[in-house]
Amino acid sequence: MAEVDVIVVGSGPSAVNAAYPLVEAGLRVTMLDVGNRDTTYEETIPEGPFSELRRTDEQQHRYLLGESFEGIAFGHAGAGAQLTPPRQYVARDAERLLPIVSGSFFPLQSLAEGGLGGGWGAGSPQFCEADLDGFPIRLTDLQPHYEAVAARIGISGAHDDLVPFLGDLQAMQPAVAIDSNGESILRRYQKRRAAANQAGLFLGHPRLAMLSQPLRGRSPTRYWDMDFWSDAGKSIYRPRWTVDELRGFPGFRFVGRRLVQSFTETADGGVIVAARDLDSGRIEELRARAVVLAAGTLGTARIVLRSFQLYGRRIPLVCNPHTYVAMLNANSLGKDARDARHSMAQLCVVHAPDGAQRRFTVGHVYSYRSLLLFRLMKYSPLPFREGMEMLRLLSPSFSVLILQHEDRPSPDKYCALARAGDGGEDRLEVEYALSPSDRAQHDAVETAVLRGLLRLRCVTLRRLHEGNAASTHFAGTFPMSEAPARDDDLTTDKHGRLRRARNVYIADGSVFPSLPSKGLTFTMMANADRIGCHLRTVLRPGSR
C-alpha cells in the first residue's frame, strides 16, 4: 500500500485551503471526495444579463425552472432555498448517502466537488476578538491566514463603518457596486448616521468573496445578476477553482467517487483511510502519514464516530438560527432601478448596542429579482393575476434581510451516529432545540433591528423562520479546547489535532466551540490554512 504524506477528506472551502499550503510545500497530498459536478446546465446557460435573457432567450425555462421543473418548490424555503436548478447538483446523493434522522433539524449536506461552496452566498466577514470568546486561539493567530486566503480567493469590501465589526484586510479588493435599491437605503442611513449609530445600528458594504478586480485567471463581476444561476467569469469564489489549481501541482491527486467511511491509526504512526468506491462498491484502503478531515461538520462527525465505533455517543452541535425578513424599501418607490447589479448581499447590517467589544448581531440585505417572482406568490393575499401585477410593480423596491443569531452549545443540541440495521448507510440522529430565553433574545434583537430599519424607510412585510438548519452554518462537534484531555475526549487541540488520535486533524467548522452572528466560511478557510501550515511544519520540519 503506497503511502502519501497527507490524505484530505472533502473538497469544500476548508478542505482546499488546508490542502493548499501542504501541496505548495511539496508534500504529496491525496484528496478524497464523491466530487459530484453539474453535468446538465453548466454548458447550456447562455452568457448575458438576467434581464436580457428573460426578454430574449426562448429556452430560458430549461435553466430557470429546470428541465424537470425541479426549480419549482412547493415546500417552505428552508435550507438550500438558493439552490436553483443549476446549483442542485450541490445536494445530489446526500439524502441517500448521508441520511439524517430528526424531527427538528433538516440540514443541507453536500457531496459535490467544492462542497456547499458550490452554492454559498459568498459572505466573508472575519471573526473579531469578541467572536473568538471561548476559542483557544486569538485574532492574531488567524490574521495572517485571513490575508493568505483573501489573496488566494479574492475578498471585496470597503473601509466603512463596519470595519470594527467585519475586520480589515490588506489583501481586500475594492467593494463591488451596490445596486440602486441598496444605494437608496445607504444614502438614507448616511443622513441619519449619528442617530442610527447611537441606537446601535450600523450599515455598510458586505464582505464578499466576489471579485471587483481580476485575480488568478478569474474575472471581476459583470453585474449580470446571474450569480444564482451561472459561474460565468468565475467572479464568485467556488472551492473547485482551487481544486483546479491544485491539480496543477505534481504532488496532488484528486480521487473522486469515494465516500470515506473511517480511519485507523497504525502502530508506526501512519493512518489508514477506508473509502467506498461508489461505482464498484468496494472498500479501498489508502495510507498516509497524516489525515485532514474536512468533510463538513456533519460528514466529519460520521467519520470520527464510526472510526471509534462510538455509535450512540452524543456530541454537541451549534448552528446559527436564521430569520428572513421581507421588506419594502420606501426610499426607492417609483424610482428607476439600475439594471446592472450582482445577486449577492447588497448591504451588511450590524446591531451592536454595546459596540464591537461585545458580541453583536449581523444581517445582510438582498434585493429580489433573479430568484423569480413566482416564489413570492404563495405569500400574496391577492388572486394570482392581481398578485403578480402587484409584485411586478413593487419588486424593484423589495428587499430581503437575513439575520443570523449567535449560537452556543447546550444539552438540547446534539447529534449521534446510529448503526444501519438494514445494510444501508449509518444514520446521523440530530436533535436541536432553542430555549425560550434564546427565542426571546432573538425576538428582542430582531425587533430592535427592524425598528432601526423602519427609521431608514424599510418597512417590514413579514418575518419568516424557516427551520433550525436553514442557515447551513453547522459547527461545534469536536471543539477546540485547552482543557486537559481525557481518555474518551472528542475535542481537538488548538492546531486541529483530534486529541483521541495522533495524526488526525480536523479543519472544518467542527472545531469551532460556538458560532457568532456571522457567516463562518471565511474563518473556516483561514483556520484550515492555519492548520495546513502547522501540519506542513510537523511533516517537514523547518518549512514555513
N, C-alpha and C positions, 0 to 999 in steps of 0.2 A: 504494500500500500504506500504509494508515494506521498510524501509529506510536504505541505506548503507552510509558509510562515503563519498566515492568518486566514481563517475562514470567516467571512462576514455573512451573516444571515439576514436577508432582506435587501431591498434596493430602493427604499424610500429616502426621505430627506436626511435622516440620521445615518442610515447605512452608508450612503455615498460619501458623506462628509467625514465619517470615521475612516472610510477606506482611503480617501484621497491622500492624507499625509503619509500613510503606510506605503502606498504604491509609489508616491513621489520619492520616498526614501529608498526605493529599490527592493522592497520586500515583495515576496511572492504572495499574492492575495487571490483567493477564490471567493466569488460572491455567489451565494445560492438563493434562488427565489423561484416562485412559479413564473413570474415575469409575463403576465398577460399584457397584450397590446391591442390597440384598436385596429382591427383589420377590415372594418366596414366603412367608416366615414372619413378617416383622415385624408385619404387621397381624393375624395369626391367633393369636399366643400370648396366652392369657388372662392377666390380671393376678392375681397371688396368690402365696403362698408355695409353694416347691417341694414341701414335704410335703403341702400341701392339694391341689395339682394332681395329685400322684401318687395320692392317695386318691380323688379325685372326678372328674377330667376323663377322660371316655371317649375323647377324641380325642388324648390325650397322646402316643400313638405317632407322630403326624404330625410333631411338632417335636422330640421326644426321640430318636427313631430316624431320622426323616426320611421324607418322602413316598416316596422311592425307597430307603429304608433305607440312605442314604448315611452315617448316623451309626454304622454297624457296620463298623469297620475290622478287617481281617484281618492287616495287617502290623504292624511294630513301631510304637511310639508316635511317635518321631521329631519332626521339626519340624511344628508345626501340630496336635499332639495335642489341644489345647484347642479346636480348631475344630469345634464342634458343628454340626448341620445349619443352624441359623440364622446361623452365622458363616462358612459355607463359601464364601459369595459373595466373601469377602476374597481367596481364591486363584483365583477364576474367571478363566479365559482365560490365566492366567500361564504355564502349562506350554506352551501353544500359541504365544503371542506373545513370550515371554521364555525361549526354550529354553536349558537348561543341559546341557553335556556333561561328565560327571565320573564317576569311579569311587569318589570319596572324599568328595563334598560334595553334599548334596541339600537345597538351601535352600527355604524358603517365601518366595515372592515375591507381590506384590500389585499389582493394577490397579484396586483399589476406591477409591471416594471415601473419603478418610480413610486409605488405605493399610493397612499392617499394624496401625495403631492401632485398626482395627475389631475386632481380636481379641487385643490385648495384655493382659498381666496387671496393668497399671496400676502396677507398681512404679516408684517415683520418688525414688530416693536422689540426692543431689548428689554430684559428684566433690569430693574434698578435695585438698589440696596434693600429697599422696603419689600420688594418682591421676593428676595432671597432669604427672608426671615425663616429660620429653621433649616436652611441648607448648610452643609459643611464647607461650602465654597462661597467666595465673595465675588463682587463685580470685578475686582482686579484680576481674579483667576480667569474670568470669561472674556474680558475686554479684548485681548489680542486675538482671540478666536472669533469674536464677532467681526473684527476687522478682516481676518483671513477669509471668512465665509462671505462677507459682503463683497470683497474683491473678486471672489470666485463666482458668485451667483448674481450680483448686481442688486443693490438696495437703493431705492429713491426716496427722498424725503426733504423736508425743509427745516431750517433753523428758525423755528417759530415758538409760539407759546408752549408747545408740547415737549420741547427738548428735556425739561426736568423729569418728565414722566416716561418718555419713549427712548431717552438716551441720545448719545451723539456718536457719530462715526466719521473718521477721516476719509474713509472709502465711499461715503454716501454720494450718490449721484443727485443732481437737482431733482426736485419734485416733479412728477408728471402733472399735467394741467388738470385742474378741477373742472367739471362740466358747469353749464350755466346754472343748473339747479343748485349745486353746491356753492358756486360763487355767490349767489344771492344770499344764502344763509351766512356765509363767511363775512360778507360786507355788513350785514346786519349785526353780526357779533362784534365786528371791529368798531362799530358805532357805539355799542353798549358794553364794550370790553370790561371797563372798570367795574360796572355793576355785576356783570356775569362772573368775573373772577372773584369778587367779594362773596358771591353766593356759592363759590366752589366749582364753577363751570368754566372749562377751557376748551377752545376749538382750534383746529389746525389741520395741516396736511397729514394724511396717514403715511406710515412707513410701509412701502410695498416692495416686494421682490419683482418689480416691473421696471424695465429699462427706460430711461429717458435719453440715454446715450448708448452708442454701440459698445458691445462687450463680447469678447471671445467668439466672434463669428455670429453673434445674435444681434438683432435689430432693435432699435427703440420702438416703443408703442406707436402704432399707426393711427390710433384713435378711430378705429373702425367699429368699436362696440361689439366685437365678435368674440370677446375673451371667454365667454361661457361655451362657445361652440368650436373655436378653431385656435390652433397654436401657430398660425402663420407668422413668420418673422421671429418666433421664439422670444418675444419680449418678456413674457411672464416666465419665471423660473419653474422648470419641471425637473425633478431629480434625474430623469432619464437623459437630460442633456449632459449631466455629469457622468452617468454610466457610459455614454458615448465617448466622452473624453478619456475615461479610464481605460476603455478598450484600446486606446492608442498606446498604452504602456505595455512593454513586453512581459512584465511580471503579473499582469492582471488577467483573470479569466472569469467570465460570467457564465454560470451554468443555470439554465432555465428549466422549467417544468419539474422543479424539485420542491417538494414540501418537506421541510425539515421536521423531524419527529423528536429527536433527543440528542443529547451529548453524553459522552462518558470520558472521564479522565483516566489516563493510564499511569502505571507506577513510575514511568520515566518522565512524567510531566507533560506528555502530549495530550491532545484532546481528539477523540473520535466523534464525528458527527454522523448520525444516521438520517438519511433523507430518502423519501419515497419518490421514485421516478413515476410521474403521473401518467406517462404513456405506456410503460411496461408493467407498472405495479410493483416492481422490485424495490427492495430496500438496499440502498447503496451506502457504503461507509467511506468517509473521507477523513483524513488525518491532518492535523495542523499543530503548530506549536502553541497557538492561542486561538480563541474564538471570540468574535464580537457579535452579540445578539442585538439586532436592530430590526426585529420583525413587527414592530408596532407594539404598544403596551399589552394588548390582549394576546397577540401572537406570541410574544416573548413569554408571557405568563404560561401559556400552554406548554411551551418547550421546556421551561425550567421545572415546572411541576411534574411533567411527565418524566423528565430525566432523573429526578429524585424519587419517583413513584409516590408523590405526595398527593394522591387522589383524596379529595375531601378537605384538604388543608385550605383554610380561608386566608386570603391575602388582601390587603387594603386596595382601594381603588378611589381615585378622585377624578372629577370631570367638571369642567366649567358649566354651570347652569346657564342656559341661553334664553333670552326673551327677544322676540321680534315685535317691533312696533311700527305699524303702518301710519305714516304721517302725511299731511298735506302742507306743502310749503307755500304759505300765502305770499311770500316775497316774490315768487315767480309767476303768480297767476296772471294770465293774459299777456305774458311776455314771450317773445320768440326764443326758442331754445336752440343753442348751437348744436349742429349735427355731429361734429367731431367730438368724440368722447371715448373713454375706456369704460369697461363694465364693472371694475372693481370698486372698492370703497372710495368715495369722493372726499369725505371728511372723517376726522377722528374726533371723538368727544370724550373728554375726561371729567369725571366728577370727583373732585379732591377737596372736600371742605377742610381737611386737616393738612393739606399740602402734600408734597412729594415724599416726605419722610415717613408717612403712614400709608398703609395700603389704600388704594383708590380704585375706582371703577372706570373701565374703558368701554366705549362703544364705537361703532362705525356706521356712517350714513351712506347708503347706496341710493342711486337713482333707479327708477324702474322703467326699463324699456325692453332690453333684449331678452328677458325671460318670458315675454309674450303675455298679453293682457288676459288671455283665457284663464290663466292660473288664478286671477283675482276674481273671476266671475262668481265663484261659489260663495264669496263673501258679500256680494252685492244684494241688497234687498229688492232691487228692481227687476222687472222681467228682462229676458235676455237682450232683446233689441234695444230697449231704452238703457239697460245697464251697460252694454258695450259702447253705446254712443257717449254716455257719461264718462266711462273710463277713458275713451279716446281724448275727450276734451280736457280731462284732469290729469292724464298720465304725465305730461311734461312737468307737473308740479308734485308728483308722488315721490316720496322718499321712504326708505325702509331703514330704521335704526335697529341694529343688532347689538344688544347689550349682553356682555358676558360677566358673570359674577365669579368671584374667587371661590375656591373650594379647598377644604381641608379634610383629612381622614376622620371617620367616625365608625363606630361598630355597625352602623346601618348601611355602610357602603363597602362591599367586598365581592370577591369572586372566588370560585373554587372549581377545580377540574373534576369532572365525573367520568368514570370509565364507560366507554361504549359497551352496551350489553348485547348489541345486535351485529357486531362485526363492523360497524360503521366508524365514524370519527368520534373521538372523545369530545364531550360537550363541556363548554365553559358555562357554569352556572353563575349568574350575576344578580346581586341584589343591590339596589341603590335607592335610598330614601333621604329626602331633606327633612330636617327637623322643623317644627313650627317656628322656632326662632330664626332659622335660616330663611324661611319663606317671608317672615315678617321683615327681616333686614333687607331682603331683595326688593320687596314691595316699597319699602321706605326709600331706598336708593332710586328705584325707577320713578317713583312719584316726584322726587326732587329733580331728577334729570329732565323729566318731561315738563315739569313746571318751568325750569330754566329755558328749555327749548321753546315753550309756548311764548315766552317773552321775546324770543327771536322769530316769532310768527310761524312756528312749526306746530301745527295743530294735530294732536293725537286722534287717529281714527279708530285704532284697535290695537290691543296688546294680545300677543299670542305666545303661549308656552307650548312648544312642540315636542316635549318629551325630554327625559333626563339625558339622553345621549345625543341630542340634536347638534351640539357644538362640535362633535368628533374630537374633542380635546380630552384625551384619556391619559392618566398618569398614576404614579404612586404605588405600583405593585411591589417593587423592590427598591425602596427609597434609599438614597444616600444617607449615611449616618456616621457620626463619630463615636457613638456609644460602643462600649466593649462588645465584641461579637460573642454569641452563644453557639453551642453545638448545632442547634436547629435554626440558626439565623438565616433569614432570607432577605437581608439587606445588602447593600453594596457599600464599598468604601468611597472616598472622595474621587477616586480615579475610575469609578465604574466597575471595579472588580467585584464579582459576586463572592461574598465572604464565605460561602459554603463550598467554593471551588478555588483552585489555584490559578488557572489560566483562562477563565471565562469572564468576559467583560460584557456589560450591558450599556448600550449607547443611545437608547431611545427614551421616550418620556417615562418609562417605568421607574427611573431613578429619581424623579422629582418628588420630594416629600409632600408638596402641596402645589396648588396652582393659583397664581394671582389672576386678577381680572385682565388677562392679556392672552392673545394667541401665543402658543408655546413653540411653534415650529422653528422660528429663527433661533431661539435659545436652545432648542434640541440640536439644531445643526451646529451651533457654536460649541455646545458641550460635547457633541460627538467628535468634532475636530480636536477638542482638548484631550479627549480620551485617546483618539488615534495618535496624537502627538506624544502622549505619555507612553503608549504601548510601543511605539517605534523605538523609544529610548530603552525600554525593557528588553526588547528583542535584538536591538542593535545598539548596545551601549556606546555613548559618545555622539550619537546622531542628534541633530537639533531640528 
